Amino acid sequence: MSDIEIAQQAKMRPIIDLAGEKFAIPAEHLDPYGHYKAKISLEYVNSLKDKSDGKLILVTAISPTPAGEGKTTTTVGLGDALNRLGKKTIMCLREPSLGPCFGVKGGAAGGGYSQVVPMEDINLHFTGDFHAIGVAHNLLSALIDNHINHGNALNIDPRRIQWKRVIDMNDRALRKITIGQGGVANGFLREDGFDIVVASEVMAILCLATSRADLKARLGRIVIGYKTDKVTPVYASDLNAHGAMAALLKDAIKPNLVQTLENNLAIIHGGPFANIAHGCNTVTATKTALKLADYAVTEAGFGADLGAEKFLDIKCRMSGLKPSAVVLVATVRALKFHGGVAKDALNVENLEALEAGFANLERHLSNITNHYGLPCVVCINHFSFDSDAEIALLQQKCEALGAKCVVSKHWAHGGAGAEQLAQAVLDIVDHREPGFSYVYDDELPLLGKIEAIATKLYGAAKVSASPKVLSEIKALQANYGHFPICMAKTQMSFSTNPNAKGAPSGHTVEISEVRLANGAGFIVAIAGDMMTMPGLPKVPAAERIDISDDGVISGLF
């Protein structure tokens, strides 16, 4: 059966009953959205602050390929397995974006028998969080142009406005647009553009905010552009926008509670783009799970060089979170792709290609264990096409590096197929105190932070930038030198070339642009040509998604 067919056969339980039974969450602190999803009140979240924390387990992966790796599926499978072993566990996931769901992915709620449900709701409008983020972002956009139209008392330079508009759909035609056409009644004529909602700084802010007050303060610190003197920033608070923006996000800031196919609880909240932002669920969601459960399993977007790096160097740095262990997900198929095998030949045994592609896994593993000092379990997300010889080779090579390597069959068997993985994780986290090292110190200059990420994690020889970009970095250093770096790089490679598979080394990482995300509290360094508004593929997933007369959705894989 397809993922959606499996999900539609799930025997879901009312979320209010499940939350009360498993974690004693009072019904009055749950705002139900139908029978099977609910928001947790911030009052209840705040009431947990004096409870001790459980153990935090991070799920990440090798560099993504068209073959698929399965971070979300593994996160769900591992969480279900831990619960099967009698361990009180909650999973923390990101909310899917509609753009990829109707573009390439077709769905992002796990797969097979390791899914979160109701799958259709989660993949479509869910509880409206992304809608609220998009409206809050675009309210600020409208207020900027309205201010200029009514006299521009703040002396905003229309040529130096940094704040675009957003929509939660892949639409390349909106990347660069002209607004204000049709005469003075329609505003000031200027160039503008759209990003996808998950690339909005409002999304990053929501995911890093720790309270409504912190959310509003961060929104007020957003730099929308500069005055005509070219140096004085204009903040969202100068436009008195942050209060209304926070009001639009009054429910979006509350974590969302759902369940797995095995009726275990999962919190799904937030979903920033893992390139232009930090690619993790909300701090509130993760901290809530740690207070409620003995173990919290969470994921970070894309490969470990992007998602895990930002989870550790941005999210953990800002929030004080400390993971106990990392699960690095790989598939035999994906490693063969990194070894040079074409997509249509990945189901054929090829030990030579697997050995060549192993370099990608080895680099990620080394980064996690050596640069962050975190213990790591390698999870081979099993496909039926994997041969015994390929599995044996992979385990042999991992064990030669001192890493535990577990074949997990959670896609086919749910939590029961991941019990060995769960036990391997428990063998680590139950015998060490949480903690890790950052890849760079706060005191390091911005350029030094960029170089540390590129040389230590990407295997680059050096970083380059134009005189203009170097000048911009120097200018940002004066006021924002203490900020962490959010590297925006292709997820497909350690280099800036998405076609460079495996573990390229000695390359140059060119920084083409830097952006200030003052409300989020980081500097975005764009490496190479990084899009913040994706396009649809030649045959988008939308073409196969349908709904029957009785309301049954199909095509969400």
DOFI-410573 format. One record per residue (C-alpha): x, y, z. Coordinates in steps of 0.2 Angstrom, whole numbers, padded with zeros to 4 digits, always signed. Example, Ala and Ser with C-alpha at 12.3 -4.5 7.8 and 13.67 -1.06 7.14 Angstrom:
REM DOFI-410573
+0062-0022+0039
+0068-0005+0036
REM end
This chain:
REM DOFI-410573
+0000+0000+0000
+0005+0018-0002
+0009+0029+0013
-0008+0037+0012
-0017+0021+0011
-0008+0015+0026
-0012+0031+0035
-0030+0030+0030
-0032+0013+0039
-0025+0019+0055
-0035+0017+0071
-0033+0034+0078
-0038+0038+0096
-0046+0055+0101
-0031+0066+0105
-0038+0073+0121
-0040+0055+0128
-0023+0050+0122
-0014+0065+0130
-0023+0063+0146
-0020+0044+0147
-0001+0044+0142
+0005+0061+0149
-0009+0067+0161
-0011+0083+0150
-0027+0091+0157
-0041+0093+0143
-0043+0111+0147
-0026+0114+0141
-0029+0106+0124
-0037+0116+0110
-0044+0103+0099
-0044+0105+0080
-0056+0091+0076
-0054+0074+0085
-0036+0070+0081
-0025+0085+0083
-0024+0099+0096
-0014+0113+0102
-0006+0114+0119
-0009+0130+0129
+0007+0140+0133
+0000+0141+0151
+0002+0122+0153
+0019+0123+0144
+0025+0136+0157
+0018+0125+0171
+0031+0112+0167
+0047+0123+0168
+0052+0116+0185
+0051+0098+0180
+0068+0089+0175
+0072+0086+0157
+0072+0069+0148
+0086+0064+0136
+0086+0072+0119
+0090+0062+0104
+0094+0070+0087
+0090+0062+0070
+0100+0068+0055
+0106+0060+0039
+0119+0059+0025
+0118+0072+0011
+0101+0070+0003
+0099+0061-0014
+0084+0058-0026
+0084+0040-0018
+0078+0046-0001
+0085+0044+0016
+0070+0044+0028
+0074+0056+0043
+0056+0058+0048
+0051+0040+0045
+0066+0035+0056
+0062+0048+0070
+0044+0041+0071
+0050+0023+0070
+0063+0026+0083
+0050+0035+0095
+0038+0020+0092
+0051+0008+0096
+0057+0017+0112
+0039+0017+0118
+0037-0002+0114
+0052-0005+0125
+0043+0004+0139
+0052+0021+0138
+0041+0036+0139
+0045+0045+0123
+0038+0059+0112
+0043+0064+0095
+0046+0082+0089
+0044+0085+0070
+0043+0099+0058
+0027+0104+0049
+0027+0100+0030
+0027+0115+0018
+0013+0115+0005
+0026+0119-0009
+0036+0103-0008
+0021+0093-0004
+0013+0098-0021
+0030+0099-0029
+0043+0085-0026
+0038+0076-0010
+0020+0074-0011
+0020+0072+0008
+0031+0073+0023
+0024+0064+0038
+0035+0049+0038
+0032+0034+0028
+0026+0016+0028
+0021+0010+0045
+0031+0024+0053
+0020+0039+0051
+0011+0053+0060
-0008+0055+0058
-0020+0062+0052
-0008+0062+0037
-0018+0072+0025
-0022+0086+0038
-0003+0087+0043
+0002+0088+0025
-0011+0101+0020
-0017+0115+0031
-0015+0106+0048
-0019+0119+0061
-0016+0135+0051
+0002+0139+0058
+0009+0142+0040
-0005+0153+0035
-0003+0163+0051
+0015+0165+0048
+0012+0170+0029
-0001+0183+0034
+0010+0191+0048
+0025+0192+0036
+0014+0200+0022
+0006+0212+0034
+0023+0219+0037
+0026+0220+0018
+0010+0229+0016
+0014+0241+0030
+0031+0246+0022
+0023+0251+0006
+0009+0259+0014
+0021+0270+0025
+0031+0275+0009
+0014+0279+0000
+0009+0291+0014
+0024+0302+0015
+0038+0290+0020
+0041+0299+0037
+0055+0286+0041
+0064+0290+0025
+0065+0272+0020
+0075+0270+0004
+0064+0260-0008
+0079+0253-0016
+0086+0246+0000
+0070+0237+0006
+0076+0219+0012
+0059+0213+0016
+0050+0203+0002
+0033+0194+0002
+0029+0176+0005
+0018+0162-0001
+0018+0144+0004
+0019+0137-0013
+0033+0133-0026
+0031+0147-0039
+0047+0152-0048
+0037+0166-0058
+0036+0176-0041
+0055+0176-0038
+0056+0194-0045
+0041+0205-0048
+0037+0224-0050
+0024+0231-0038
+0015+0248-0038
+0011+0248-0056
-0004+0258-0063
+0000+0275-0056
+0002+0284-0039
-0015+0277-0032
-0007+0260-0032
+0009+0265-0022
+0027+0267-0026
+0034+0258-0041
+0048+0246-0036
+0055+0229-0038
+0050+0216-0026
+0049+0197-0025
+0042+0182-0016
+0050+0169-0005
+0042+0153+0001
+0034+0154+0019
+0047+0142+0026
+0061+0154+0021
+0052+0169+0030
+0062+0176+0045
+0045+0176+0054
+0045+0157+0053
+0063+0156+0061
+0058+0169+0074
+0042+0158+0079
+0054+0143+0080
+0066+0151+0091
+0055+0162+0102
+0052+0156+0120
+0037+0166+0125
+0024+0178+0118
+0034+0192+0124
+0050+0185+0116
+0041+0183+0100
+0035+0201+0100
+0052+0208+0104
+0060+0197+0090
+0047+0203+0078
+0050+0221+0082
+0069+0218+0079
+0067+0213+0061
+0077+0225+0049
+0065+0228+0034
+0078+0239+0025
+0088+0255+0027
+0085+0274+0027
+0091+0285+0013
+0107+0288+0022
+0111+0270+0017
+0117+0265+0034
+0103+0267+0047
+0092+0252+0048
+0073+0253+0049
+0065+0240+0061
+0048+0232+0061
+0045+0241+0077
+0048+0258+0069
+0032+0254+0059
+0023+0248+0074
+0020+0232+0066
+0026+0219+0079
+0011+0220+0090
-0001+0216+0076
+0011+0202+0069
+0011+0194+0086
-0007+0195+0087
-0009+0185+0071
+0003+0172+0078
-0007+0170+0095
-0012+0152+0091
+0003+0148+0079
+0015+0149+0094
+0006+0135+0103
+0013+0117+0100
+0003+0105+0090
+0000+0087+0097
-0004+0072+0085
-0001+0054+0086
+0008+0040+0077
+0001+0025+0068
+0005+0016+0085
-0005+0029+0095
+0011+0037+0103
+0011+0056+0104
+0021+0068+0093
+0023+0086+0093
+0024+0094+0076
+0027+0113+0076
+0036+0125+0065
+0046+0121+0049
+0060+0134+0044
+0069+0131+0027
+0085+0121+0032
+0095+0132+0019
+0090+0150+0023
+0085+0146+0041
+0090+0133+0054
+0078+0119+0048
+0072+0113+0065
+0055+0112+0075
+0052+0125+0088
+0062+0127+0104
+0045+0127+0113
+0040+0110+0106
+0057+0102+0110
+0057+0109+0127
+0039+0103+0131
+0043+0086+0125
+0058+0085+0136
+0048+0090+0151
+0034+0078+0148
+0044+0063+0142
+0059+0053+0148
+0066+0053+0130
+0062+0066+0116
+0067+0061+0098
+0069+0076+0086
+0075+0079+0068
+0084+0092+0059
+0082+0096+0040
+0093+0090+0026
+0110+0082+0029
+0120+0084+0045
+0131+0097+0037
+0115+0109+0036
+0102+0103+0048
+0112+0095+0062
+0125+0109+0061
+0111+0122+0063
+0102+0112+0077
+0118+0112+0087
+0126+0129+0083
+0110+0139+0082
+0096+0131+0091
+0105+0123+0105
+0116+0139+0107
+0101+0150+0109
+0090+0138+0119
+0103+0129+0130
+0097+0112+0123
+0109+0097+0125
+0107+0082+0115
+0113+0065+0122
+0116+0056+0105
+0114+0057+0087
+0106+0045+0074
+0113+0046+0057
+0101+0040+0044
+0108+0032+0027
+0101+0020+0014
+0111+0008+0003
+0103+0016-0012
+0108+0034-0007
+0126+0029-0004
+0127+0020-0021
+0120+0036-0028
+0134+0046-0020
+0146+0032-0027
+0140+0037-0045
+0126+0025-0049
+0111+0032-0059
+0094+0033-0050
+0087+0020-0061
+0100+0007-0057
+0100+0009-0038
+0091-0007-0035
+0105-0017-0042
+0119-0024-0030
+0135-0013-0033
+0148-0015-0019
+0160-0004-0028
+0148+0010-0029
+0143+0008-0011
+0161+0008-0005
+0164+0024-0015
+0148+0033-0009
+0152+0028+0009
+0164+0043+0010
+0149+0054+0012
+0143+0044+0027
+0161+0044+0034
+0162+0063+0033
+0146+0066+0042
+0150+0053+0055
+0167+0061+0058
+0159+0079+0060
+0147+0073+0073
+0159+0063+0083
+0175+0073+0081
+0169+0091+0079
+0154+0090+0091
+0159+0077+0102
+0143+0067+0101
+0141+0049+0101
+0132+0043+0085
+0122+0027+0079
+0122+0024+0061
+0104+0019+0055
+0103+0009+0039
+0085+0013+0034
+0081-0004+0025
+0074-0006+0008
+0069-0023+0001
+0081-0021-0013
+0096-0021-0001
+0107-0036-0003
+0115-0045+0011
+0132-0042+0004
+0129-0023+0004
+0122-0023+0022
+0137-0033+0028
+0150-0021+0019
+0141-0006+0026
+0141-0013+0044
+0159-0018+0042
+0165-0001+0037
+0155+0008+0050
+0162-0003+0064
+0179-0001+0057
+0177+0018+0062
+0170+0013+0079
+0152+0017+0075
+0137+0006+0079
+0128+0002+0063
+0110-0005+0064
+0099-0011+0050
+0081-0004+0054
+0065-0010+0046
+0053+0003+0053
+0046+0007+0036
+0039-0010+0034
+0036-0015+0052
+0034+0001+0062
+0041+0002+0080
+0044-0017+0080
+0056-0015+0066
+0066-0002+0075
+0068-0010+0092
+0087-0015+0089
+0090+0004+0084
+0081+0010+0100
+0091-0002+0111
+0107+0004+0103
+0102+0022+0106
+0098+0018+0124
+0114+0009+0127
+0122+0027+0124
+0110+0039+0131
+0107+0030+0147
+0126+0030+0151
+0131+0048+0148
+0127+0066+0153
+0120+0077+0139
+0133+0088+0131
+0143+0093+0116
+0155+0106+0109
+0151+0119+0096
+0160+0120+0080
+0165+0138+0083
+0165+0150+0098
+0154+0166+0100
+0169+0177+0101
+0175+0172+0084
+0173+0185+0070
+0159+0182+0058
+0171+0178+0044
+0180+0166+0055
+0164+0157+0059
+0160+0155+0041
+0177+0148+0038
+0176+0136+0053
+0160+0128+0046
+0167+0127+0028
+0184+0120+0032
+0179+0109+0047
+0162+0102+0041
+0162+0104+0022
+0180+0099+0019
+0184+0115+0010
+0201+0122+0008
+0195+0140+0010
+0181+0153+0009
+0180+0167-0004
+0170+0182-0007
+0169+0197-0017
+0176+0214-0010
+0157+0220-0009
+0152+0204+0002
+0168+0206+0012
+0164+0224+0015
+0146+0219+0021
+0153+0206+0032
+0164+0219+0040
+0150+0231+0042
+0139+0217+0051
+0153+0213+0062
+0152+0229+0071
+0135+0227+0078
+0131+0208+0076
+0148+0200+0077
+0141+0189+0092
+0128+0181+0081
+0129+0163+0075
+0130+0160+0056
+0116+0151+0046
+0124+0144+0030
+0113+0144+0015
+0121+0130+0004
+0114+0117-0008
+0109+0102+0003
+0115+0090-0011
+0134+0091-0008
+0147+0096+0005
+0152+0109-0009
+0142+0122-0017
+0140+0111-0033
+0125+0100-0031
+0132+0088-0043
+0148+0085-0032
+0143+0068-0024
+0152+0059-0010
+0164+0069+0000
+0172+0082-0010
+0188+0090-0002
+0199+0105-0005
+0186+0115-0014
+0182+0134-0011
+0166+0139-0004
+0161+0156-0011
+0150+0167-0001
+0139+0176-0013
+0128+0186-0001
+0126+0189+0017
+0109+0194+0025
+0105+0200+0043
+0091+0191+0052
+0091+0202+0067
+0074+0195+0074
+0080+0177+0073
+0097+0182+0079
+0108+0175+0066
+0118+0180+0050
+0113+0171+0034
+0128+0167+0023
+0123+0162+0006
+0135+0150-0003
+0134+0149-0021
+0117+0151-0030
+0104+0147-0017
+0085+0149-0021
+0073+0155-0007
+0058+0152-0019
+0059+0134-0026
+0051+0130-0043
+0040+0115-0047
+0047+0100-0056
+0042+0095-0074
+0029+0083-0067
+0024+0090-0050
+0016+0079-0036
+0001+0090-0038
-0004+0081-0054
-0007+0065-0045
-0016+0072-0029
-0034+0070-0030
-0050+0069-0019
-0065+0057-0022
-0083+0062-0020
-0084+0055-0003
-0069+0065+0003
-0055+0053+0002
-0038+0061-0003
-0026+0051-0014
-0008+0054-0021
+0000+0061-0005
+0015+0049-0004
REM end
